[in-house]
Amino acid sequence: MQNHFPQSNSASVDAGRRYTVTNEYFSMTTLAGGDVARLTRSPEIQKNKAALFIPPQYEGGAEVDGQYSRFIRTILDEENNREIAMVSPYLEDILAGDGELCENIFYTMLAGDIVRAAPPNTRIMYQDLINEWIRTSDPDIKYLEDLADTVRLAQTTRTYEKTICAIGEPQILFNDYTTNHTFRRIEERGHRVVYAPLSEYMWMLWRDCTEQINGGEDACIAKQRLRRLEDHISKIHTKLGGEFSPFERNLNTLVENADATMGYYAGAFGRYRGGAKLLGDGPNVDGAITVASMYENTGIALGILHPAFADASTPPVLNLTFDGTLNENDETKVESFLLYL
C-alpha cells in the first residue's frame, strides 16, 4: 500500500475538475478531487486497510481549506470507497494529543524543511536518506541535526545570484506542480529559493492557539510540546547556520510582527504569511514571491493589507495565483521581478 499521495500532475487536475463546478480553490481541485481519486484507484491500495490523514484547521475563519477532509469523505462515499477511512483530527488539537504521534509530526515537518533548504540537485538524495531513516530507525532529533549540518556544508560550496523567499498557501507552495514549477525555474537560473518552513507555519498556529487555552491539563501539555518544537527548530536552525537556515533567529518575533500588522487575522495561516514572516529576522533575501490558489480569500486579503505595513525593511513582493492553466504572463512577471531586484 502506498503511504503518500501520488505526485500531482495534469491527471490530478483533470480528475479533480469532475468534482468542481465553479471558483473552487486550485489546491482543493488538485488534492481532494485529483490526487485522492488517483490514489484510491491504484491497484496497490488495500481499501479495507487504507486511511487518509488530512487534518483540517478550525481557527481559519472563513477559509474553506478546513472543509477539504469533509469534501474528500463525500467523494469517497460517492465513489463507493466507504471502506477507506478518513483520519482528520483538527490541527490545533494535535499538540495535546498522543505524545508519540505529536513528536513524529515534528520530525516529519523538520525533515521536509531540511530537504527544501538543500541545494536543488541534492534534494532527492536527502529525501531518500530520510525515507530510509524512517523505515529502519526510531526517529530522533540527533539524526536531523546531523543531516542539517550536511546540508549546510553542501550549501557552502554553491553560489547564487539572488535569494528569494517563497511563501504562501501551503497546499500550493509545497506542491511544485501547482505552481507550474515556478520556483524550480528560478533555481535553474542560478537563484536560491528559501521556502518558508512548514514547521514555522505550524509553530505559529499552535502558539496562537495555546494562548487562547484557559488552563487545564491539555493546556499544560500543549505548551510543553510547543516549547519542545521550538527547541527542535532552534537546533536545526543552528546546524544549518544563519546564512542557509530558513528559520527565524527568534520565533517570538513572528508573533510580535503579526500582532503589529495582521492583528487577529488567522485564515489559512494568514498571520504567518502576512506580516510575520515578511518582517522577520530570518535569512537575508532580495525579494519574496507569494503563491496561492486563485480566488483564495487569504491570498486576496493579504494582497490588500500588505501595502499598509510595507516599508524599507520589507523585501519587494510579487504575488502569484494559480488555477491550473498555463499562464505565460506569470513567467514574464517573475523574470521582470528578478531583473529589477
DRENKOLFI-277938 format. One record per residue (C-alpha): residue in three letters; residue number from 0; x, y, z. Coordinates in nm, 4 decimals, decimal comma. Example, Ala and Ser with C-alpha at 12.3 -4.5 7.8 and 13.67 -1.06 7.14 Angstrom:
<resn:ALA | resi:0 | u:1,2300 | v:-0,4500 | w:0,7800>
<resn:SER | resi:1 | u:1,3670 | v:-0,1060 | w:0,7140>
This chain:
<resn:MET | resi:0 | u:0,0000 | v:0,0000 | w:0,0000>
<resn:GLN | resi:1 | u:0,1270 | v:0,3474 | w:-0,0822>
<resn:ASN | resi:2 | u:0,1992 | v:0,5709 | w:0,2154>
<resn:HIS | resi:3 | u:0,1629 | v:0,9055 | w:0,0400>
<resn:PHE | resi:4 | u:-0,0430 | v:1,0794 | w:-0,2225>
<resn:PRO | resi:5 | u:0,0880 | v:1,0454 | w:-0,5786>
<resn:GLN | resi:6 | u:0,2748 | v:1,3442 | w:-0,7140>
<resn:SER | resi:7 | u:0,0330 | v:1,5901 | w:-0,8699>
<resn:ASN | resi:8 | u:0,0170 | v:1,6149 | w:-1,2478>
<resn:SER | resi:9 | u:-0,2281 | v:1,7080 | w:-1,5226>
<resn:ALA | resi:10 | u:-0,4287 | v:1,3942 | w:-1,4479>
<resn:SER | resi:11 | u:-0,4861 | v:1,5286 | w:-1,0963>
<resn:VAL | resi:12 | u:-0,6411 | v:1,8447 | w:-1,2337>
<resn:ASP | resi:13 | u:-0,8497 | v:1,6640 | w:-1,4955>
<resn:ALA | resi:14 | u:-0,9820 | v:1,4194 | w:-1,2372>
<resn:GLY | resi:15 | u:-1,0391 | v:1,6918 | w:-0,9801>
<resn:ARG | resi:16 | u:-1,2474 | v:1,9025 | w:-1,2135>
<resn:ARG | resi:17 | u:-1,5035 | v:1,6244 | w:-1,2290>
<resn:TYR | resi:18 | u:-1,5982 | v:1,7256 | w:-0,8750>
<resn:THR | resi:19 | u:-1,5825 | v:2,1043 | w:-0,9045>
<resn:VAL | resi:20 | u:-1,8120 | v:2,3416 | w:-1,0878>
<resn:THR | resi:21 | u:-1,7085 | v:2,6997 | w:-1,0153>
<resn:ASN | resi:22 | u:-1,4307 | v:2,9032 | w:-0,8473>
<resn:GLU | resi:23 | u:-1,3090 | v:2,6356 | w:-0,6059>
<resn:TYR | resi:24 | u:-0,9525 | v:2,6686 | w:-0,4860>
<resn:PHE | resi:25 | u:-0,6971 | v:2,5018 | w:-0,7127>
<resn:SER | resi:26 | u:-0,5494 | v:2,3289 | w:-0,4082>
<resn:MET | resi:27 | u:-0,8850 | v:2,1603 | w:-0,3459>
<resn:THR | resi:28 | u:-0,9264 | v:2,0601 | w:-0,7095>
<resn:THR | resi:29 | u:-0,5814 | v:1,9031 | w:-0,7156>
<resn:LEU | resi:30 | u:-0,5866 | v:1,7307 | w:-0,3780>
<resn:ALA | resi:31 | u:-0,9450 | v:1,6489 | w:-0,2972>
<resn:GLY | resi:32 | u:-1,0570 | v:1,5566 | w:-0,6451>
<resn:GLY | resi:33 | u:-0,7467 | v:1,4621 | w:-0,8358>
<resn:ASP | resi:34 | u:-0,4829 | v:1,3092 | w:-0,6108>
<resn:VAL | resi:35 | u:-0,7302 | v:1,1272 | w:-0,3887>
<resn:ALA | resi:36 | u:-0,9204 | v:0,9873 | w:-0,6861>
<resn:ARG | resi:37 | u:-0,5965 | v:0,8655 | w:-0,8448>
<resn:LEU | resi:38 | u:-0,4731 | v:0,7146 | w:-0,5195>
<resn:THR | resi:39 | u:-0,7914 | v:0,5217 | w:-0,4480>
<resn:ARG | resi:40 | u:-0,7892 | v:0,3713 | w:-0,7985>
<resn:SER | resi:41 | u:-0,4378 | v:0,2340 | w:-0,7521>
<resn:PRO | resi:42 | u:-0,4254 | v:-0,1489 | w:-0,7562>
<resn:GLU | resi:43 | u:-0,1787 | v:-0,1323 | w:-0,4658>
<resn:ILE | resi:44 | u:-0,4402 | v:0,0080 | w:-0,2294>
<resn:GLN | resi:45 | u:-0,5962 | v:-0,2401 | w:0,0133>
<resn:LYS | resi:46 | u:-0,9065 | v:-0,0358 | w:0,0691>
<resn:ASN | resi:47 | u:-1,0177 | v:-0,2071 | w:0,3883>
<resn:LYS | resi:48 | u:-0,6804 | v:-0,1191 | w:0,5442>
<resn:ALA | resi:49 | u:-0,6269 | v:0,2252 | w:0,3918>
<resn:ALA | resi:50 | u:-0,6716 | v:0,5555 | w:0,5722>
<resn:LEU | resi:51 | u:-0,6207 | v:0,9124 | w:0,4544>
<resn:PHE | resi:52 | u:-0,4633 | v:1,1534 | w:0,7045>
<resn:ILE | resi:53 | u:-0,5887 | v:1,5043 | w:0,6219>
<resn:PRO | resi:54 | u:-0,6237 | v:1,7248 | w:0,9318>
<resn:PRO | resi:55 | u:-0,8349 | v:2,0408 | w:0,8994>
<resn:GLN | resi:56 | u:-0,7898 | v:2,3739 | w:1,0762>
<resn:TYR | resi:57 | u:-1,0764 | v:2,5226 | w:1,2773>
<resn:GLU | resi:58 | u:-0,9104 | v:2,8529 | w:1,3591>
<resn:GLY | resi:59 | u:-0,9120 | v:2,9522 | w:0,9939>
<resn:GLY | resi:60 | u:-1,2023 | v:3,1930 | w:0,9987>
<resn:ALA | resi:61 | u:-1,3975 | v:3,1762 | w:0,6754>
<resn:GLU | resi:62 | u:-1,1292 | v:2,9827 | w:0,4842>
<resn:VAL | resi:63 | u:-1,2567 | v:2,6700 | w:0,3114>
<resn:ASP | resi:64 | u:-0,9437 | v:2,4576 | w:0,3397>
<resn:GLY | resi:65 | u:-1,0747 | v:2,3383 | w:0,6744>
<resn:GLN | resi:66 | u:-1,3504 | v:2,1644 | w:0,4793>
<resn:TYR | resi:67 | u:-1,1228 | v:1,9639 | w:0,2484>
<resn:SER | resi:68 | u:-1,1394 | v:1,6451 | w:0,4542>
<resn:ARG | resi:69 | u:-1,5192 | v:1,6588 | w:0,4624>
<resn:PHE | resi:70 | u:-1,5271 | v:1,7115 | w:0,0859>
<resn:ILE | resi:71 | u:-1,2934 | v:1,4160 | w:0,0310>
<resn:ARG | resi:72 | u:-1,5101 | v:1,1968 | w:0,2510>
<resn:THR | resi:73 | u:-1,8076 | v:1,2846 | w:0,0319>
<resn:ILE | resi:74 | u:-1,6137 | v:1,1951 | w:-0,2819>
<resn:LEU | resi:75 | u:-1,5036 | v:0,8620 | w:-0,1357>
<resn:ASP | resi:76 | u:-1,8604 | v:0,7738 | w:-0,0418>
<resn:GLU | resi:77 | u:-1,9937 | v:0,8674 | w:-0,3844>
<resn:GLU | resi:78 | u:-1,7246 | v:0,6531 | w:-0,5489>
<resn:ASN | resi:79 | u:-1,8164 | v:0,3535 | w:-0,3280>
<resn:ASN | resi:80 | u:-1,4935 | v:0,3776 | w:-0,1306>
<resn:ARG | resi:81 | u:-1,6584 | v:0,3811 | w:0,2117>
<resn:GLU | resi:82 | u:-1,4106 | v:0,1248 | w:0,3451>
<resn:ILE | resi:83 | u:-1,1279 | v:0,3790 | w:0,3142>
<resn:ALA | resi:84 | u:-1,1011 | v:0,5553 | w:0,6494>
<resn:MET | resi:85 | u:-1,0536 | v:0,9278 | w:0,6977>
<resn:VAL | resi:86 | u:-0,8250 | v:1,0354 | w:0,9833>
<resn:SER | resi:87 | u:-0,8928 | v:1,4040 | w:1,0312>
<resn:PRO | resi:88 | u:-0,8006 | v:1,5488 | w:1,3711>
<resn:TYR | resi:89 | u:-0,8029 | v:1,9263 | w:1,3995>
<resn:LEU | resi:90 | u:-0,4534 | v:2,0682 | w:1,3657>
<resn:GLU | resi:91 | u:-0,4977 | v:2,2668 | w:1,6850>
<resn:ASP | resi:92 | u:-0,5743 | v:1,9508 | w:1,8843>
<resn:ILE | resi:93 | u:-0,2697 | v:1,7537 | w:1,7733>
<resn:LEU | resi:94 | u:-0,0453 | v:1,9342 | w:2,0208>
<resn:ALA | resi:95 | u:-0,2340 | v:1,7990 | w:2,3227>
<resn:GLY | resi:96 | u:-0,2990 | v:1,4548 | w:2,1730>
<resn:ASP | resi:97 | u:-0,0868 | v:1,1411 | w:2,1528>
<resn:GLY | resi:98 | u:0,2688 | v:1,2278 | w:2,2511>
<resn:GLU | resi:99 | u:0,4482 | v:0,9894 | w:2,0159>
<resn:LEU | resi:100 | u:0,2363 | v:1,0966 | w:1,7185>
<resn:CYS | resi:101 | u:0,2989 | v:1,4611 | w:1,8015>
<resn:GLU | resi:102 | u:0,6749 | v:1,4124 | w:1,8179>
<resn:ASN | resi:103 | u:0,6782 | v:1,2192 | w:1,4904>
<resn:ILE | resi:104 | u:0,4847 | v:1,5012 | w:1,3235>
<resn:PHE | resi:105 | u:0,7518 | v:1,7436 | w:1,4473>
<resn:TYR | resi:106 | u:1,0264 | v:1,5279 | w:1,2953>
<resn:THR | resi:107 | u:0,8372 | v:1,4882 | w:0,9668>
<resn:MET | resi:108 | u:0,7901 | v:1,8630 | w:0,9228>
<resn:LEU | resi:109 | u:1,1510 | v:1,9395 | w:1,0121>
<resn:ALA | resi:110 | u:1,2781 | v:1,6704 | w:0,7756>
<resn:GLY | resi:111 | u:1,0833 | v:1,8292 | w:0,4904>
<resn:ASP | resi:112 | u:1,2149 | v:2,1752 | w:0,5809>
<resn:ILE | resi:113 | u:1,5726 | v:2,0448 | w:0,5754>
<resn:VAL | resi:114 | u:1,5238 | v:1,8877 | w:0,2325>
<resn:ARG | resi:115 | u:1,3842 | v:2,2155 | w:0,0970>
<resn:ALA | resi:116 | u:1,6855 | v:2,4009 | w:0,2418>
<resn:ALA | resi:117 | u:1,9283 | v:2,1800 | w:0,0486>
<resn:PRO | resi:118 | u:2,0754 | v:2,2625 | w:-0,2951>
<resn:PRO | resi:119 | u:1,8123 | v:2,1733 | w:-0,5567>
<resn:ASN | resi:120 | u:2,0013 | v:1,8885 | w:-0,7230>
<resn:THR | resi:121 | u:2,0611 | v:1,7126 | w:-0,3886>
<resn:ARG | resi:122 | u:1,7051 | v:1,7127 | w:-0,2542>
<resn:ILE | resi:123 | u:1,6079 | v:1,3727 | w:-0,3906>
<resn:MET | resi:124 | u:1,9169 | v:1,2222 | w:-0,2295>
<resn:TYR | resi:125 | u:1,8310 | v:1,3722 | w:0,1092>
<resn:GLN | resi:126 | u:1,4687 | v:1,2636 | w:0,0712>
<resn:ASP | resi:127 | u:1,5831 | v:0,9060 | w:0,0069>
<resn:LEU | resi:128 | u:1,8065 | v:0,9177 | w:0,3156>
<resn:ILE | resi:129 | u:1,5151 | v:1,0354 | w:0,5285>
<resn:ASN | resi:130 | u:1,2829 | v:0,7679 | w:0,3906>
<resn:GLU | resi:131 | u:1,5397 | v:0,5018 | w:0,4772>
<resn:TRP | resi:132 | u:1,5852 | v:0,6510 | w:0,8246>
<resn:ILE | resi:133 | u:1,2105 | v:0,6360 | w:0,8843>
<resn:ARG | resi:134 | u:1,1927 | v:0,2726 | w:0,7703>
<resn:THR | resi:135 | u:1,4882 | v:0,1459 | w:0,9713>
<resn:SER | resi:136 | u:1,5296 | v:0,3637 | w:1,2809>
<resn:ASP | resi:137 | u:1,3446 | v:0,5201 | w:1,5684>
<resn:PRO | resi:138 | u:1,3058 | v:0,8907 | w:1,4853>
<resn:ASP | resi:139 | u:1,5218 | v:1,1299 | w:1,6859>
<resn:ILE | resi:140 | u:1,6347 | v:1,4899 | w:1,6570>
<resn:LYS | resi:141 | u:2,0056 | v:1,3976 | w:1,6503>
<resn:TYR | resi:142 | u:1,9748 | v:1,2445 | w:1,3034>
<resn:LEU | resi:143 | u:1,8041 | v:1,5579 | w:1,1718>
<resn:GLU | resi:144 | u:2,0726 | v:1,7783 | w:1,3297>
<resn:ASP | resi:145 | u:2,3442 | v:1,5794 | w:1,1527>
<resn:LEU | resi:146 | u:2,1521 | v:1,5974 | w:0,8259>
<resn:ALA | resi:147 | u:2,1105 | v:1,9743 | w:0,8614>
<resn:ASP | resi:148 | u:2,4834 | v:2,0091 | w:0,9178>
<resn:THR | resi:149 | u:2,5470 | v:1,8139 | w:0,5979>
<resn:VAL | resi:150 | u:2,3089 | v:2,0413 | w:0,4080>
<resn:ARG | resi:151 | u:2,4920 | v:2,3479 | w:0,5407>
<resn:LEU | resi:152 | u:2,8239 | v:2,2128 | w:0,4171>
<resn:ALA | resi:153 | u:2,6716 | v:2,1385 | w:0,0762>
<resn:GLN | resi:154 | u:2,5388 | v:2,4938 | w:0,0516>
<resn:THR | resi:155 | u:2,8763 | v:2,6484 | w:0,1321>
<resn:THR | resi:156 | u:3,0080 | v:2,5132 | w:-0,1995>
<resn:ARG | resi:157 | u:2,7355 | v:2,6933 | w:-0,4002>
<resn:THR | resi:158 | u:2,6992 | v:3,0499 | w:-0,5169>
<resn:TYR | resi:159 | u:2,3706 | v:3,2149 | w:-0,6102>
<resn:GLU | resi:160 | u:2,2792 | v:3,5340 | w:-0,7916>
<resn:LYS | resi:161 | u:1,9789 | v:3,6382 | w:-0,5822>
<resn:THR | resi:162 | u:1,7874 | v:3,4919 | w:-0,2912>
<resn:ILE | resi:163 | u:1,4086 | v:3,4717 | w:-0,2973>
<resn:CYS | resi:164 | u:1,1733 | v:3,3918 | w:-0,0116>
<resn:ALA | resi:165 | u:0,8869 | v:3,1624 | w:-0,1181>
<resn:ILE | resi:166 | u:0,5753 | v:3,1744 | w:0,0974>
<resn:GLY | resi:167 | u:0,2016 | v:3,1312 | w:0,0609>
<resn:GLU | resi:168 | u:-0,0831 | v:2,8819 | w:0,0783>
<resn:PRO | resi:169 | u:0,0926 | v:2,5618 | w:0,1964>
<resn:GLN | resi:170 | u:-0,1018 | v:2,3297 | w:-0,0344>
<resn:ILE | resi:171 | u:0,0277 | v:2,5327 | w:-0,3292>
<resn:LEU | resi:172 | u:0,3737 | v:2,6276 | w:-0,2014>
<resn:PHE | resi:173 | u:0,4861 | v:2,2723 | w:-0,1260>
<resn:ASN | resi:174 | u:0,3460 | v:2,1176 | w:-0,4449>
<resn:ASP | resi:175 | u:0,5724 | v:2,2089 | w:-0,7359>
<resn:TYR | resi:176 | u:0,3160 | v:2,1114 | w:-0,9975>
<resn:THR | resi:177 | u:0,0545 | v:2,3541 | w:-0,8671>
<resn:THR | resi:178 | u:0,2928 | v:2,6498 | w:-0,9102>
<resn:ASN | resi:179 | u:0,3717 | v:2,5467 | w:-1,2684>
<resn:HIS | resi:180 | u:0,7235 | v:2,4728 | w:-1,1378>
<resn:THR | resi:181 | u:0,7829 | v:2,8462 | w:-1,0912>
<resn:PHE | resi:182 | u:1,0420 | v:2,8057 | w:-0,8179>
<resn:ARG | resi:183 | u:1,2230 | v:2,5248 | w:-0,9972>
<resn:ARG | resi:184 | u:1,2749 | v:2,7535 | w:-1,2961>
<resn:ILE | resi:185 | u:1,4021 | v:3,0298 | w:-1,0675>
<resn:GLU | resi:186 | u:1,6563 | v:2,7893 | w:-0,9212>
<resn:GLU | resi:187 | u:1,7580 | v:2,6728 | w:-1,2687>
<resn:ARG | resi:188 | u:1,8501 | v:3,0354 | w:-1,3449>
<resn:GLY | resi:189 | u:2,1051 | v:3,0322 | w:-1,0634>
<resn:HIS | resi:190 | u:1,8998 | v:3,1886 | w:-0,7858>
<resn:ARG | resi:191 | u:1,8341 | v:3,0485 | w:-0,4401>
<resn:VAL | resi:192 | u:1,4801 | v:2,9916 | w:-0,3183>
<resn:VAL | resi:193 | u:1,4246 | v:2,9941 | w:0,0579>
<resn:TYR | resi:194 | u:1,0986 | v:2,8141 | w:0,1323>
<resn:ALA | resi:195 | u:0,9082 | v:2,9309 | w:0,4388>
<resn:PRO | resi:196 | u:0,9361 | v:2,6281 | w:0,6712>
<resn:LEU | resi:197 | u:0,6205 | v:2,4273 | w:0,7377>
<resn:SER | resi:198 | u:0,7331 | v:2,3752 | w:1,0968>
<resn:GLU | resi:199 | u:0,7288 | v:2,7549 | w:1,1423>
<resn:TYR | resi:200 | u:0,3795 | v:2,7759 | w:0,9928>
<resn:MET | resi:201 | u:0,2640 | v:2,5197 | w:1,2472>
<resn:TRP | resi:202 | u:0,4624 | v:2,6613 | w:1,5389>
<resn:MET | resi:203 | u:0,2865 | v:2,9943 | w:1,4985>
<resn:LEU | resi:204 | u:-0,0570 | v:2,8364 | w:1,4585>
<resn:TRP | resi:205 | u:-0,0040 | v:2,6360 | w:1,7753>
<resn:ARG | resi:206 | u:0,1477 | v:2,9345 | w:1,9566>
<resn:ASP | resi:207 | u:-0,1610 | v:3,1442 | w:1,8850>
<resn:CYS | resi:208 | u:-0,3863 | v:2,8553 | w:1,9856>
<resn:THR | resi:209 | u:-0,2156 | v:2,7840 | w:2,3181>
<resn:GLU | resi:210 | u:-0,2545 | v:3,1482 | w:2,4174>
<resn:GLN | resi:211 | u:-0,6306 | v:3,1004 | w:2,3979>
<resn:ILE | resi:212 | u:-0,6455 | v:2,7874 | w:2,6156>
<resn:ASN | resi:213 | u:-0,7644 | v:2,8637 | w:2,9662>
<resn:GLY | resi:214 | u:-0,5631 | v:2,6374 | w:3,1924>
<resn:GLY | resi:215 | u:-0,6158 | v:2,2659 | w:3,2499>
<resn:GLU | resi:216 | u:-0,4024 | v:1,9613 | w:3,1772>
<resn:ASP | resi:217 | u:-0,4394 | v:1,9934 | w:2,7993>
<resn:ALA | resi:218 | u:-0,3091 | v:2,3488 | w:2,8094>
<resn:CYS | resi:219 | u:-0,0054 | v:2,2428 | w:3,0117>
<resn:ILE | resi:220 | u:0,0719 | v:1,9539 | w:2,7756>
<resn:ALA | resi:221 | u:0,0259 | v:2,1694 | w:2,4654>
<resn:LYS | resi:222 | u:0,2592 | v:2,4401 | w:2,5933>
<resn:GLN | resi:223 | u:0,5256 | v:2,1868 | w:2,6923>
<resn:ARG | resi:224 | u:0,5188 | v:2,0306 | w:2,3475>
<resn:LEU | resi:225 | u:0,5235 | v:2,3700 | w:2,1783>
<resn:ARG | resi:226 | u:0,8413 | v:2,4510 | w:2,3698>
<resn:ARG | resi:227 | u:0,9826 | v:2,1168 | w:2,2552>
<resn:LEU | resi:228 | u:0,9102 | v:2,2022 | w:1,8912>
<resn:GLU | resi:229 | u:1,0701 | v:2,5422 | w:1,9438>
<resn:ASP | resi:230 | u:1,3794 | v:2,3697 | w:2,0832>
<resn:HIS | resi:231 | u:1,3933 | v:2,1343 | w:1,7837>
<resn:ILE | resi:232 | u:1,3659 | v:2,4270 | w:1,5413>
<resn:SER | resi:233 | u:1,6420 | v:2,6126 | w:1,7258>
<resn:LYS | resi:234 | u:1,8748 | v:2,3133 | w:1,6961>
<resn:ILE | resi:235 | u:1,8111 | v:2,2722 | w:1,3240>
<resn:HIS | resi:236 | u:1,8496 | v:2,6472 | w:1,2704>
<resn:THR | resi:237 | u:2,1883 | v:2,6389 | w:1,4424>
<resn:LYS | resi:238 | u:2,3085 | v:2,3415 | w:1,2381>
<resn:LEU | resi:239 | u:2,2001 | v:2,4997 | w:0,9095>
<resn:GLY | resi:240 | u:2,3788 | v:2,8180 | w:1,0028>
<resn:GLY | resi:241 | u:2,2356 | v:3,1675 | w:0,9833>
<resn:GLU | resi:242 | u:2,3029 | v:3,2116 | w:0,6128>
<resn:PHE | resi:243 | u:2,1399 | v:2,8894 | w:0,4987>
<resn:SER | resi:244 | u:1,8643 | v:2,8471 | w:0,7552>
<resn:PRO | resi:245 | u:1,5076 | v:2,9377 | w:0,6511>
<resn:PHE | resi:246 | u:1,4090 | v:2,9832 | w:1,0162>
<resn:GLU | resi:247 | u:1,3796 | v:3,2970 | w:1,2249>
<resn:ARG | resi:248 | u:1,6543 | v:3,3604 | w:1,4772>
<resn:ASN | resi:249 | u:1,3864 | v:3,4266 | w:1,7383>
<resn:LEU | resi:250 | u:1,0475 | v:3,2671 | w:1,6753>
<resn:ASN | resi:251 | u:0,8735 | v:3,5085 | w:1,9081>
<resn:THR | resi:252 | u:0,9423 | v:3,7916 | w:1,6638>
<resn:LEU | resi:253 | u:0,6900 | v:3,6223 | w:1,4334>
<resn:VAL | resi:254 | u:0,4172 | v:3,6795 | w:1,6901>
<resn:GLU | resi:255 | u:0,5243 | v:4,0382 | w:1,7538>
<resn:ASN | resi:256 | u:0,5275 | v:4,1186 | w:1,3824>
<resn:ALA | resi:257 | u:0,1888 | v:3,9574 | w:1,3268>
<resn:ASP | resi:258 | u:0,0341 | v:4,1433 | w:1,6193>
<resn:ALA | resi:259 | u:0,1675 | v:4,4722 | w:1,4837>
<resn:THR | resi:260 | u:0,0454 | v:4,4191 | w:1,1280>
<resn:MET | resi:261 | u:-0,2222 | v:4,1491 | w:1,0942>
<resn:GLY | resi:262 | u:-0,3928 | v:4,1662 | w:1,4318>
<resn:TYR | resi:263 | u:-0,6273 | v:3,8716 | w:1,4777>
<resn:TYR | resi:264 | u:-0,6446 | v:3,7723 | w:1,1116>
<resn:ALA | resi:265 | u:-0,5994 | v:3,3939 | w:1,1199>
<resn:GLY | resi:266 | u:-0,7406 | v:3,2458 | w:0,7995>
<resn:ALA | resi:267 | u:-0,5155 | v:2,9848 | w:0,6321>
<resn:PHE | resi:268 | u:-0,2052 | v:3,0855 | w:0,8311>
<resn:GLY | resi:269 | u:-0,2728 | v:3,4471 | w:0,7407>
<resn:ARG | resi:270 | u:-0,0814 | v:3,5893 | w:1,0369>
<resn:TYR | resi:271 | u:0,2308 | v:3,3960 | w:0,9416>
<resn:ARG | resi:272 | u:0,2022 | v:3,4533 | w:0,5661>
<resn:GLY | resi:273 | u:0,1389 | v:3,8235 | w:0,6103>
<resn:GLY | resi:274 | u:0,3291 | v:4,0448 | w:0,8484>
<resn:ALA | resi:275 | u:0,5093 | v:3,7782 | w:1,0497>
<resn:LYS | resi:276 | u:0,7471 | v:3,6176 | w:0,8015>
<resn:LEU | resi:277 | u:0,7926 | v:3,9107 | w:0,5649>
<resn:LEU | resi:278 | u:0,9037 | v:4,1313 | w:0,8549>
<resn:GLY | resi:279 | u:1,1040 | v:3,8586 | w:1,0282>
<resn:ASP | resi:280 | u:1,4707 | v:3,8292 | w:1,1183>
<resn:GLY | resi:281 | u:1,5353 | v:3,5186 | w:0,9109>
<resn:PRO | resi:282 | u:1,7735 | v:3,4862 | w:0,6161>
<resn:ASN | resi:283 | u:1,8526 | v:3,7934 | w:0,4101>
<resn:VAL | resi:284 | u:1,6527 | v:3,7846 | w:0,0880>
<resn:ASP | resi:285 | u:1,6386 | v:4,0111 | w:-0,2156>
<resn:GLY | resi:286 | u:1,2646 | v:3,9647 | w:-0,2642>
<resn:ALA | resi:287 | u:0,9650 | v:3,7467 | w:-0,1809>
<resn:ILE | resi:288 | u:0,7178 | v:3,5626 | w:-0,4011>
<resn:THR | resi:289 | u:0,3826 | v:3,4643 | w:-0,2539>
<resn:VAL | resi:290 | u:0,1751 | v:3,1859 | w:-0,4096>
<resn:ALA | resi:291 | u:-0,1884 | v:3,0924 | w:-0,3593>
<resn:SER | resi:292 | u:-0,4874 | v:2,9435 | w:-0,5319>
<resn:MET | resi:293 | u:-0,6738 | v:3,1908 | w:-0,7467>
<resn:TYR | resi:294 | u:-0,9728 | v:3,3261 | w:-0,5512>
<resn:GLU | resi:295 | u:-0,8205 | v:3,2211 | w:-0,2158>
<resn:ASN | resi:296 | u:-0,9672 | v:3,4574 | w:0,0425>
<resn:THR | resi:297 | u:-0,6499 | v:3,4867 | w:0,2487>
<resn:GLY | resi:298 | u:-0,4290 | v:3,5499 | w:-0,0536>
<resn:ILE | resi:299 | u:-0,6614 | v:3,8293 | w:-0,1672>
<resn:ALA | resi:300 | u:-0,6778 | v:3,9811 | w:0,1810>
<resn:LEU | resi:301 | u:-0,3010 | v:3,9754 | w:0,2272>
<resn:GLY | resi:302 | u:-0,2503 | v:4,1395 | w:-0,1099>
<resn:ILE | resi:303 | u:-0,4706 | v:4,4260 | w:0,0076>
<resn:LEU | resi:304 | u:-0,3212 | v:4,4525 | w:0,3562>
<resn:HIS | resi:305 | u:0,0473 | v:4,4248 | w:0,2681>
<resn:PRO | resi:306 | u:0,0960 | v:4,7793 | w:0,1294>
<resn:ALA | resi:307 | u:-0,0312 | v:4,9183 | w:0,4598>
<resn:PHE | resi:308 | u:0,2683 | v:4,7878 | w:0,6539>
<resn:ALA | resi:309 | u:0,5334 | v:4,7551 | w:0,3823>
<resn:ASP | resi:310 | u:0,8316 | v:4,9850 | w:0,4263>
<resn:ALA | resi:311 | u:1,2019 | v:4,9937 | w:0,3520>
<resn:SER | resi:312 | u:1,2591 | v:4,6976 | w:0,5859>
<resn:THR | resi:313 | u:1,0322 | v:4,4615 | w:0,3938>
<resn:PRO | resi:314 | u:1,1522 | v:4,2928 | w:0,0748>
<resn:PRO | resi:315 | u:0,9817 | v:4,3592 | w:-0,2588>
<resn:VAL | resi:316 | u:0,6903 | v:4,1179 | w:-0,3017>
<resn:LEU | resi:317 | u:0,5426 | v:3,9528 | w:-0,6111>
<resn:ASN | resi:318 | u:0,2010 | v:3,7896 | w:-0,5621>
<resn:LEU | resi:319 | u:0,1141 | v:3,4974 | w:-0,7902>
<resn:THR | resi:320 | u:-0,2082 | v:3,2966 | w:-0,8091>
<resn:PHE | resi:321 | u:-0,2710 | v:2,9649 | w:-0,9807>
<resn:ASP | resi:322 | u:-0,5769 | v:2,7859 | w:-1,1167>
<resn:GLY | resi:323 | u:-0,4258 | v:2,5063 | w:-1,3233>
<resn:THR | resi:324 | u:-0,3949 | v:2,6891 | w:-1,6527>
<resn:LEU | resi:325 | u:-0,0561 | v:2,7675 | w:-1,8042>
<resn:ASN | resi:326 | u:-0,0006 | v:3,1393 | w:-1,7934>
<resn:GLU | resi:327 | u:0,2956 | v:3,2883 | w:-1,9788>
<resn:ASN | resi:328 | u:0,2299 | v:3,6196 | w:-1,8051>
<resn:ASP | resi:329 | u:0,3399 | v:3,4653 | w:-1,4735>
<resn:GLU | resi:330 | u:0,6784 | v:3,3735 | w:-1,6172>
<resn:THR | resi:331 | u:0,7168 | v:3,7231 | w:-1,7587>
<resn:LYS | resi:332 | u:0,6264 | v:3,8730 | w:-1,4206>
<resn:VAL | resi:333 | u:0,8854 | v:3,6547 | w:-1,2461>
<resn:GLU | resi:334 | u:1,1578 | v:3,7432 | w:-1,4960>
<resn:SER | resi:335 | u:1,0876 | v:4,1154 | w:-1,4608>
<resn:PHE | resi:336 | u:1,0727 | v:4,0863 | w:-1,0819>
<resn:LEU | resi:337 | u:1,4121 | v:3,9153 | w:-1,0646>
<resn:LEU | resi:338 | u:1,5650 | v:4,1589 | w:-1,3129>
<resn:TYR | resi:339 | u:1,4793 | v:4,4687 | w:-1,1130>
<resn:LEU | resi:340 | u:1,5569 | v:4,3418 | w:-0,7632>
